[in-house]
């Protein structure tokens, strides 16, 4: 690794970083609303984004610093098993095509800002809504932390922050700087900031990948040499070569499936979705978002290239930044590092906004101050967005960064447990609210306890997300096992509760709400005069 500071790369990185920071603050004036003091405006961008803005926003939301750093790092360290992210992003798009338009329609009709708003309205249960909100906030914290790890990785490679023996404040200064910038422009501009910055972020990523996939293999002697070197390393390590060992195939398959089911349960995914201006925008996006999966497949190959290039790092998360440092001219390495850094800022901003909206709408307004005005809601959400980022910062400073991918996988175990209430509720109201709550609790407890018991060479607990599946004996993704238990408990208890005639909550939605579009008569949210122009 470079022992000094790479001045050229750092200068290019800082220029891009400053540019998007300025864009973040200027975004407050982009499509400026008449009434800025509402969650519809600050937290959803006025629900006004069209196809391309939504596409860049969702892409910036889903393809993050985790994508750039942790996926190739997993392949660099563990082999082809790290490719699980590619099939899961392929599986997810047909899935979301079936339910996201329905969620958009009912949310637009009733002014829902969060998934918990929908769950409360559909099942008439503040308790179930609270469970979904708490889970969303809990799962989002490590995901934001993962973005901060991505920023720190590129700065470490550029020589900023020092080594392992450096004073803790200096060593973690990159994270503190990133936190300050992110907190400031998110507070100021809301969702409009990441929406605007996403254009720059995705453009940079596509340029870097296009160059890397052509330029680096040429320098390394071609793809034959790249795959040959990778296969040699994995075979020597008895990791199964370029194909996962048979013992790991259940883990690979269940991780891909479970991750696909979980991806659009995350609050930030839904926030980006609900910011679009029509149902048709969502449908179009589910058909063009797979372009990002093509990019992801190419990106994953960087893990093999790092092996062929002889990259040696103690922390796998540094492998790809180090590859760029070694292979690219300094100025283009700076561009690549900027792509990773900005790739962290965009989703981190959306995630903090989404978590703040959950707290404000489904904890503060439902349980603390039911008569909160739209202006009060917006103020609380802004403040909570800051606290969420502080929590994520503490999360990453106190846990082992060498297993950054497990931060996100742990969050996936939790957020997957909201699937029955959200997706199930979009298609049927057969599930009983108390059964859904019990199923959620079982899934959360099992998933957390099981993950706690997984050890790794660097951690005694939370060292991975795979464990033996009860009754099958194969090693599989803990989140999917917890999800199956969740569904079983929900179904069985629904039969029992219905037989006992336990009271259902009041459903405030109607069947036509789930297929309505923005231009349909009666679809626009009707609000009292005192709150006109705000969500309710």
Secondary structure, 3 states (H helix, E strand, C coil): CCCCCCHHHHHHHHHHHHHHHHHHHHHHHCCCCCCCCCHHHHCCHHHCECHHHHHHHHHHHHCCHHHHHHHHHHHHHHCHHHHHHHHHHHHHHHHHHHHHHHHHHHHHHHCCCCHHHHHHHHHCCHHHHHHHHHHHHHHHHHHHHHHHHHHHHHHHHCCCCCCCCCCHHHHCHHHHHHHHHHHHHHHHHCHHHHHHHHHHHHHHHHHHHHHHHHHHHHHHCCHHHHHHHHHHHHHHCCCCCCCCCHHHHHHHHHHHHHHHHHHCCCHHHHHHHHCECCHHHHHHHHHHCCHHHHHHHHHHCHHHHHHHCCCCCCCHHHHHHHHHHHHCCHHHHHHHHHHHHHHHHHHHHHHHHHHHHHHHHHHHHHHHCCCCCHHHHHHHHHHHHHHHHHHHHHHHHHCCHHHHHHHHHHHHHHHHHHHHHHHHHHHCCCCCHHHHHHHHHHHHHHHHHHHHCCCCCCCCCCCCCEEECCCCCCEEEHHHHHHHHHHHHHHHHHHHHHHCCCCCCCCCCCHHHHCCCCCCCCCCCCCCHHHCCCCC
